[in-house]
Each structure stands twice: as C-alpha cells, then as structure tokens.
Amino acid sequence: KNVRWGVSTSAMVEGGLILLNIGDAGVAVDKATGKVEWESKGQHSYATPVVFEHKGKKLAAIFSAPGLQIVDVKSGKKIDDFDWETKYDINGADPLIIGDKIFISSGYDRECAMLDFSSGKLEKLWNSEIMKNQFSSPIHADGYIYGVTGQTKKKGHLRCIDMDGEEQWSMPIGFGSIIAADGKLIALGERGMLYF
C-alpha cells in the first residue's frame, strides 16, 4: 500500500546497499544491480533510514508508520522496535542518533521522545511536547538538539532543547530546515530568510 505522497524517502547508501523506508522495516537493494537483498512488509513513511554502529554491528534506524524499527543493515533482521503511531501514519523527520541514544519526533499532535539503546533494546527515557518535528529533521550539536517545531497550519519555530528535553530558547522562523557547520547553526526559514 502506498502512502499519500508516494515513496518520497531519501535513499541511504551503505556499502553495497541502498536502504529505503519501504515496508515497516525497510528495503535494501544492491546498488550495482538493483536486486532486492531484503525487504519488509507493512506500512512505510517518509523519514530517511539512518545507519549507525552498535557493538561492532551496522544497524539502521527506520522511522516507519508504526514507529521506530532497528534492523541489521546486512540481513534486514529486526533487532527491536518502538511503537510511535501518528495521525495519518506520518513520521517524516529522521531519527537522530546521539551516542547510544535515539531522539524521535513527529508532528500531527504527537511529541518527541528520547530512547536509550545502550542495551540493544529501545527503552524510553522521556517524552515531551516541547518539540514536534512534522517533516524537518532535528540535529544535534554541542550537547543540544535543534529542530523546527510545529504544524504547517500553525507557526513554526526554531527551538533548542537540552538532552533532558528542557527548552533553552525558541524563535519564530516559520517552517524551514537547519544544519550545523563551523560551530554555527544555519537555518533557512519558509520565507527565504537565512539565520545563523
């Protein structure tokens, strides 16, 4: 079953594989031949798979319609999952890996959560309504999480929170995207204004 805006996840290249958020725990194809190496059934969403290393293994965090899925990159074997359903089955912001922690956030009246993966199992540390990333992915820099929070029909804000989910500051920029470079936070607001 396709979703409203189609398969619009970005592809993640890892070694000889291309990973896509298709099915509830992803699909991997050989980047040279296009042959499907492994696949999953179920409902996908829009976030890009994020590859990370845990105890010497390459894993992927795939934020699909039912929630966060952690899979082995080579085999597609599911390691663990964390239920995180939203209205319309949309999880559009990429999961954020911070050491052994994983930060997830969604719009559609859902919130954000910090998960611990140090044991190889996902355990919720906290959740909060302080950050609701509808589609712009959050970033981590210098011990803080930055993201564009809000819904498209409401005002979007660039917000900074600490690792415990406490707001540090917030400023209205509408909707946009952010990166960090050269010790600076760079944000592009929805009306074309560049902030840094």
Disulfide bonds with the S-S distance in Angstrom:
none
